[in-house]
Amino acid sequence: MSNGSVTRRGALVLALAALAFPAACSAVYRNHGYVPTDEDLAKVVVGKTTREQAAAAVGRPSAEGLLQGSAWYYVGSRWKHLGPFAPKEIERQVVAISFNARGVVSNVERFGLEKGEVVTLSRRVTDSNIKGVSFIRQMMGNIGNVLPGQFFN
């Protein structure tokens, strides 16, 4: 092998590494789950919308409450993947739609996280008896306990 051939190969390897390095260091964002938009939630009227109408407006949830009246919970997360580091959850929202015993919407709430604490972003209720907040706190408090890689083989 000639000295010029080694130099050209070295330059080619360096050029390929320089092209690959920025891509390896740029963040990749992934969204998991589904949370209805504010426009879709505007179609759900507290005290009027039935369970079937809510399903048509915003879709069926990924989780449902088991108690009387129950509620639907929509959970969405945004994850940041940066190079070789473990993915980090940077945002989580939960929308809870509660129903009364007749199957009519009694409450629509949107929760988020701020500095690790559950924060109510919006709330529409027919009464002041908020149910299920501890369940929401449990769902929001699981940050870091579930990794996106667990959803894929």
C-alpha positions as CSV (number, residue, x, y, z in Angstrom):
1,M,0.0,0.0,0.0
2,S,1.3,3.4,-1.0
3,N,1.6,6.3,1.4
4,G,-1.0,8.3,-0.7
5,S,-3.5,5.4,-0.5
6,V,-3.3,5.4,3.3
7,T,-3.7,9.2,3.4
8,R,-6.8,9.0,1.2
9,R,-8.3,6.3,3.3
10,G,-7.6,8.2,6.5
11,A,-9.2,11.3,5.0
12,L,-12.3,9.3,3.9
13,V,-12.7,7.8,7.4
14,L,-12.4,11.2,9.0
15,A,-14.9,12.7,6.6
16,L,-17.4,9.8,7.3
17,A,-16.9,10.2,11.0
18,A,-17.5,14.0,10.8
19,L,-20.7,13.4,8.9
20,A,-22.0,10.8,11.3
21,F,-21.0,12.6,14.5
22,P,-23.5,15.5,14.3
23,A,-26.3,13.1,13.6
24,A,-25.4,11.0,16.7
25,C,-25.5,14.1,18.9
26,S,-28.7,15.7,17.8
27,A,-31.8,15.0,19.9
28,V,-34.6,12.8,18.6
29,Y,-38.0,13.4,20.0
30,R,-40.7,10.7,20.2
31,N,-44.4,11.0,21.2
32,H,-46.1,8.1,23.0
33,G,-49.8,7.8,23.7
34,Y,-52.7,10.0,22.7
35,V,-54.2,13.1,24.3
36,P,-57.2,14.8,22.6
37,T,-56.7,18.3,21.4
38,D,-58.5,21.2,22.9
39,E,-60.6,21.5,19.7
40,D,-61.8,17.9,20.1
41,L,-62.4,18.4,23.8
42,A,-64.6,21.4,23.0
43,K,-67.1,19.0,21.4
44,V,-67.5,17.3,24.8
45,V,-70.1,19.3,26.8
46,V,-70.2,18.8,30.6
47,G,-73.7,17.7,31.6
48,K,-74.9,16.9,28.1
49,T,-72.4,14.7,26.2
50,T,-73.0,10.9,26.6
51,R,-70.3,8.2,26.7
52,E,-71.0,7.3,23.1
53,Q,-70.9,10.9,21.9
54,A,-67.6,11.4,23.7
55,A,-66.2,8.3,22.0
56,A,-67.2,9.8,18.6
57,A,-65.7,13.2,19.5
58,V,-62.3,12.2,21.0
59,G,-62.0,8.4,20.5
60,R,-61.8,5.6,23.0
61,P,-59.2,5.9,25.8
62,S,-56.3,3.7,26.6
63,A,-57.4,3.4,30.2
64,E,-60.7,3.5,32.0
65,G,-61.6,3.9,35.7
66,L,-63.2,0.9,37.5
67,L,-65.3,2.8,40.0
68,Q,-68.9,3.8,39.8
69,G,-69.5,6.4,37.1
70,S,-65.8,5.8,36.1
71,A,-63.7,8.0,33.9
72,W,-61.7,7.8,30.8
73,Y,-57.9,8.6,30.9
74,Y,-55.9,9.7,27.9
75,V,-52.1,9.7,28.5
76,G,-49.5,11.3,26.2
77,S,-45.8,11.6,26.8
78,R,-42.9,13.3,24.9
79,W,-39.5,11.7,25.2
80,K,-36.1,13.1,24.3
81,H,-33.4,10.6,23.0
82,L,-29.9,12.0,22.9
83,G,-27.1,9.9,21.6
84,P,-26.0,7.0,24.0
85,F,-27.9,8.5,27.0
86,A,-31.1,6.9,28.3
87,P,-34.3,8.5,27.0
88,K,-35.7,11.2,29.2
89,E,-39.4,12.1,29.5
90,I,-39.8,15.8,29.0
91,E,-43.5,16.2,29.0
92,R,-46.6,14.3,30.1
93,Q,-50.2,15.1,29.9
94,V,-53.3,13.3,31.1
95,V,-56.9,14.1,30.1
96,A,-59.6,12.7,32.4
97,I,-63.2,12.6,31.3
98,S,-65.5,11.6,34.1
99,F,-69.0,10.3,33.8
100,N,-71.9,10.2,36.2
101,A,-74.1,7.1,36.9
102,R,-76.2,7.9,33.8
103,G,-73.2,7.9,31.5
104,V,-73.2,11.6,30.9
105,V,-69.9,13.7,31.2
106,S,-69.6,15.3,34.6
107,N,-66.0,16.5,34.4
108,V,-63.2,17.2,31.9
109,E,-59.7,17.8,33.2
110,R,-56.2,18.2,31.7
111,F,-53.2,17.6,33.9
112,G,-49.5,18.2,33.3
113,L,-46.3,18.1,35.2
114,E,-44.3,21.0,36.4
115,K,-41.1,20.4,38.4
116,G,-42.3,16.9,39.2
117,E,-45.6,18.0,40.6
118,V,-49.1,17.4,39.1
119,V,-50.6,20.6,37.8
120,T,-54.2,21.1,36.7
121,L,-54.0,22.7,33.2
122,S,-57.7,23.0,32.7
123,R,-60.9,21.8,34.4
124,R,-64.6,21.8,33.4
125,V,-66.9,20.4,36.1
126,T,-70.6,20.4,37.1
127,D,-69.8,20.2,40.8
128,S,-66.8,20.7,43.0
129,N,-66.3,17.1,44.1
130,I,-63.2,16.2,42.1
131,K,-62.7,12.4,42.0
132,G,-59.7,10.4,40.8
133,V,-57.0,13.0,41.5
134,S,-54.9,10.4,43.4
135,F,-55.1,8.1,40.3
136,I,-53.9,11.0,38.2
137,R,-51.1,11.6,40.6
138,Q,-50.1,7.9,40.4
139,M,-50.1,8.1,36.6
140,M,-48.1,11.3,36.5
141,G,-45.7,10.1,39.2
142,N,-44.4,7.2,37.2
143,I,-41.9,9.3,35.3
144,G,-38.8,7.3,34.6
145,N,-40.4,4.1,35.8
146,V,-41.6,3.2,32.3
147,L,-39.1,3.5,29.4
148,P,-40.1,3.8,25.8
149,G,-37.9,0.7,25.0
150,Q,-40.3,-1.4,27.0
151,F,-43.0,-0.9,24.4
152,F,-40.8,-2.3,21.6
153,N,-39.2,-5.7,21.2
